[in-house]
Amino acid sequence: MTTIQLIVKPDGKIVGVYSDTIDYRTLGKPSVRRASYVEPTNDALWTADLAPVGGPRLGPFERRDEAVAKEIELLERMIGDPDFAG
């Protein structure tokens, strides 16, 4: 079973980290945008850059899945912050 964190903002906007496990169209008209970039470095390590949502660059990590896990962890904390614009 997969758990998905969705936050309903006071204005009715729903924000969360995208997952293919649900059909977001059932919640209204979805707007999906990139929140980060997980990319390799020149020395074959991995970083997660959350600049698109005003976040930091994480890493480097030895494996891509480590970078993705930290990326998701931080994004979920960010969307839970009442001041996060989304």
Secondary structure, DSSP 8 states (H G I E B T S, - for coil): -----EEE-TTS-EEE---TTS-GGGGSS-------EEEE-TTS-EEEE-GGGT--EEEEESSHHHHHHHHHHHHHHHHHSTT---
